[in-house]
């Protein structure tokens, strides 16, 4: 079973909403490469984490 991590959660929520990495990146004000990194468990920045939670309506 795959461990639930921030990256897994971002990918799952993004796909659930029918968004591409590019779509999410535009809403976050970052590149699609950054979203790809987050989904591969390379994440930094509380402000971006908070913004992602707001986009997906999760805490």
OpenMM code with the backbone's topology and positions (N, CA, C; nanometers):
from openmm import Vec3, app, unit

residues = "UNK UNK UNK UNK UNK UNK UNK UNK UNK UNK UNK UNK UNK UNK UNK UNK UNK UNK UNK UNK UNK UNK UNK UNK UNK UNK UNK UNK UNK UNK UNK UNK UNK UNK UNK UNK UNK UNK UNK UNK UNK UNK UNK UNK UNK UNK UNK UNK UNK UNK UNK UNK UNK UNK UNK UNK UNK UNK UNK".split()
positions = [
    Vec3(0.0844, -0.1176, 0.0000),
    Vec3(0.0000, 0.0000, 0.0000),
    Vec3(0.0892, 0.1243, 0.0000),
    Vec3(0.0516, 0.2215, -0.0782),
    Vec3(0.1293, 0.3435, -0.0896),
    Vec3(0.1051, 0.4335, 0.0309),
    Vec3(0.2145, 0.4804, 0.0905),
    Vec3(0.2041, 0.5702, 0.2048),
    Vec3(0.1433, 0.7031, 0.1607),
    Vec3(0.0546, 0.7582, 0.2418),
    Vec3(-0.0068, 0.8869, 0.2095),
    Vec3(0.0896, 0.9976, 0.2498),
    Vec3(0.1316, 1.0723, 0.1528),
    Vec3(0.2206, 1.1842, 0.1770),
    Vec3(0.1603, 1.3073, 0.1121),
    Vec3(0.2206, 1.4215, 0.1377),
    Vec3(0.1719, 1.5440, 0.0759),
    Vec3(0.1709, 1.5300, -0.0757),
    Vec3(0.2779, 1.4767, -0.1321),
    Vec3(0.2866, 1.4604, -0.2778),
    Vec3(0.1769, 1.3719, -0.3341),
    Vec3(0.1507, 1.2599, -0.2660),
    Vec3(0.0442, 1.1698, -0.3099),
    Vec3(-0.0908, 1.2399, -0.3032),
    Vec3(-0.1094, 1.3182, -0.1977),
    Vec3(-0.2373, 1.3869, -0.1775),
    Vec3(-0.2595, 1.4937, -0.2837),
    Vec3(-0.1542, 1.5705, -0.3138),
    Vec3(-0.1642, 1.6731, -0.4177),
    Vec3(-0.2020, 1.6086, -0.5506),
    Vec3(-0.1328, 1.5018, -0.5864),
    Vec3(-0.1604, 1.4341, -0.7136),
    Vec3(-0.3034, 1.3817, -0.7176),
    Vec3(-0.3480, 1.3188, -0.6092),
    Vec3(-0.4828, 1.2619, -0.6054),
    Vec3(-0.5896, 1.3713, -0.6162),
    Vec3(-0.5732, 1.4792, -0.5400),
    Vec3(-0.6715, 1.5875, -0.5437),
    Vec3(-0.6726, 1.6567, -0.6798),
    Vec3(-0.5551, 1.6752, -0.7356),
    Vec3(-0.5447, 1.7391, -0.8677),
    Vec3(-0.6191, 1.6559, -0.9725),
    Vec3(-0.5961, 1.5270, -0.9707),
    Vec3(-0.6611, 1.4380, -1.0676),
    Vec3(-0.8116, 1.4304, -1.0431),
    Vec3(-0.8507, 1.4292, -0.9152),
    Vec3(-0.9925, 1.4246, -0.8792),
    Vec3(-1.0676, 1.5457, -0.9359),
    Vec3(-1.0003, 1.6594, -0.9391),
    Vec3(-1.0611, 1.7817, -0.9923),
    Vec3(-1.0408, 1.7955, -1.1434),
    Vec3(-0.9793, 1.6943, -1.2066),
    Vec3(-0.9593, 1.6965, -1.3510),
    Vec3(-0.8570, 1.7996, -1.3959),
    Vec3(-0.7623, 1.8302, -1.3081),
    Vec3(-0.6612, 1.9305, -1.3390),
    Vec3(-0.5313, 1.8645, -1.3846),
    Vec3(-0.4630, 1.9325, -1.4755),
    Vec3(-0.3280, 1.8904, -1.5117),
    Vec3(-0.2303, 1.9581, -1.4171),
    Vec3(-0.1049, 1.9150, -1.4215),
    Vec3(-0.0032, 1.9821, -1.3411),
    Vec3(0.0070, 2.1285, -1.3839),
    Vec3(-0.0074, 2.1543, -1.5116),
    Vec3(-0.0027, 2.2912, -1.5625),
    Vec3(-0.1180, 2.3747, -1.5066),
    Vec3(-0.2388, 2.3179, -1.5023),
    Vec3(-0.3547, 2.3892, -1.4479),
    Vec3(-0.3298, 2.4300, -1.3022),
    Vec3(-0.2818, 2.3344, -1.2225),
    Vec3(-0.2548, 2.3630, -1.0819),
    Vec3(-0.1445, 2.4670, -1.0688),
    Vec3(-0.0431, 2.4536, -1.1497),
    Vec3(0.0682, 2.5481, -1.1454),
    Vec3(0.0210, 2.6907, -1.1716),
    Vec3(-0.0680, 2.7078, -1.2681),
    Vec3(-0.1205, 2.8415, -1.2976),
    Vec3(-0.1938, 2.8990, -1.1770),
    Vec3(-0.2745, 2.8165, -1.1099),
    Vec3(-0.3483, 2.8632, -0.9927),
    Vec3(-0.2549, 2.8953, -0.8762),
    Vec3(-0.1431, 2.8246, -0.8688),
    Vec3(-0.0479, 2.8434, -0.7598),
    Vec3(0.0546, 2.9527, -0.7890),
    Vec3(0.0655, 2.9940, -0.9144),
    Vec3(0.1649, 3.0943, -0.9505),
    Vec3(0.3059, 3.0388, -0.9566),
    Vec3(0.3152, 2.9100, -0.9963),
    Vec3(0.4453, 2.8429, -1.0098),
    Vec3(0.4486, 2.7719, -1.1452),
    Vec3(0.5557, 2.7012, -1.1727),
    Vec3(0.5656, 2.6260, -1.2981),
    Vec3(0.5111, 2.4846, -1.2797),
    Vec3(0.4800, 2.4208, -1.3916),
    Vec3(0.4357, 2.2811, -1.3848),
    Vec3(0.5484, 2.1915, -1.3348),
    Vec3(0.6716, 2.2347, -1.3544),
    Vec3(0.7874, 2.1581, -1.3039),
    Vec3(0.7863, 2.1563, -1.1512),
    Vec3(0.7453, 2.2683, -1.0902),
    Vec3(0.7367, 2.2735, -0.9441),
    Vec3(0.6314, 2.1755, -0.8937),
    Vec3(0.5160, 2.1718, -0.9595),
    Vec3(0.4099, 2.0788, -0.9197),
    Vec3(0.4602, 1.9354, -0.9327),
    Vec3(0.5303, 1.9059, -1.0381),
    Vec3(0.5873, 1.7730, -1.0574),
    Vec3(0.6807, 1.7366, -0.9416),
    Vec3(0.7617, 1.8313, -0.8997),
    Vec3(0.8535, 1.8069, -0.7873),
    Vec3(0.7765, 1.7788, -0.6596),
    Vec3(0.6693, 1.8552, -0.6343),
    Vec3(0.5904, 1.8322, -0.5132),
    Vec3(0.5344, 1.6916, -0.5129),
    Vec3(0.4863, 1.6492, -0.6294),
    Vec3(0.4257, 1.5165, -0.6377),
    Vec3(0.5296, 1.4063, -0.6240),
    Vec3(0.6546, 1.4437, -0.6416),
    Vec3(0.7642, 1.3473, -0.6215),
    Vec3(0.8323, 1.3691, -0.4868),
    Vec3(0.7624, 1.4385, -0.3965),
    Vec3(0.8066, 1.4527, -0.2579),
    Vec3(0.9189, 1.5529, -0.2367),
    Vec3(0.9338, 1.6505, -0.3238),
    Vec3(1.0312, 1.7580, -0.3038),
    Vec3(0.9496, 1.8851, -0.2864),
    Vec3(0.9256, 1.9231, -0.1622),
    Vec3(0.8369, 2.0363, -0.1371),
    Vec3(0.8987, 2.1290, -0.0349),
    Vec3(0.8890, 2.2582, -0.0627),
    Vec3(0.9358, 2.3563, 0.0349),
    Vec3(0.8446, 2.4780, 0.0307),
    Vec3(0.8255, 2.5370, 0.1437),
    Vec3(0.7493, 2.6609, 0.1485),
    Vec3(0.6110, 2.6458, 0.2063),
    Vec3(0.5941, 2.6940, 0.3284),
    Vec3(0.4650, 2.6861, 0.3956),
    Vec3(0.3569, 2.7633, 0.3205),
    Vec3(0.3925, 2.8783, 0.2622),
    Vec3(0.2932, 2.9589, 0.1922),
    Vec3(0.2341, 2.8820, 0.0745),
    Vec3(0.3157, 2.8088, 0.0016),
    Vec3(0.2646, 2.7306, -0.1109),
    Vec3(0.1788, 2.6147, -0.0605),
    Vec3(0.2203, 2.5539, 0.0496),
    Vec3(0.1421, 2.4453, 0.1090),
    Vec3(0.0036, 2.4977, 0.1464),
    Vec3(0.0005, 2.6135, 0.2112),
    Vec3(-0.1247, 2.6744, 0.2527),
    Vec3(-0.2127, 2.7082, 0.1320),
    Vec3(-0.1517, 2.7588, 0.0262),
    Vec3(-0.2270, 2.7934, -0.0946),
    Vec3(-0.2866, 2.6683, -0.1588),
    Vec3(-0.2094, 2.5600, -0.1635),
    Vec3(-0.2586, 2.4345, -0.2206),
    Vec3(-0.3786, 2.3836, -0.1396),
    Vec3(-0.3707, 2.3937, -0.0085),
    Vec3(-0.4833, 2.3493, 0.0756),
    Vec3(-0.6076, 2.4315, 0.0447),
    Vec3(-0.5897, 2.5607, 0.0201),
    Vec3(-0.7025, 2.6459, -0.0132),
    Vec3(-0.7651, 2.6104, -0.1467),
    Vec3(-0.6828, 2.5786, -0.2448),
    Vec3(-0.7333, 2.5416, -0.3772),
    Vec3(-0.8173, 2.4143, -0.3695),
    Vec3(-0.7710, 2.3174, -0.2887),
    Vec3(-0.8405, 2.1898, -0.2797),
    Vec3(-0.9409, 2.1843, -0.1645),
    Vec3(-0.9544, 2.2935, -0.0910),
    Vec3(-1.0480, 2.3000, 0.0229),
    Vec3(-1.0224, 2.1904, 0.1247),
    Vec3(-0.8956, 2.1726, 0.1603),
    Vec3(-0.8568, 2.0749, 0.2625),
    Vec3(-0.7661, 2.1438, 0.3636),
    Vec3(-0.7539, 2.0816, 0.4784),
    Vec3(-0.6647, 2.1375, 0.5822),
    Vec3(-0.5502, 2.0429, 0.6095),
] * unit.nanometer
topology = app.Topology()
chain = topology.addChain("A")
for resn in residues:
    res = topology.addResidue(resn, chain)
    for name in ("N", "CA", "C"):
        topology.addAtom(name, app.Element.getBySymbol(name[0]), res)
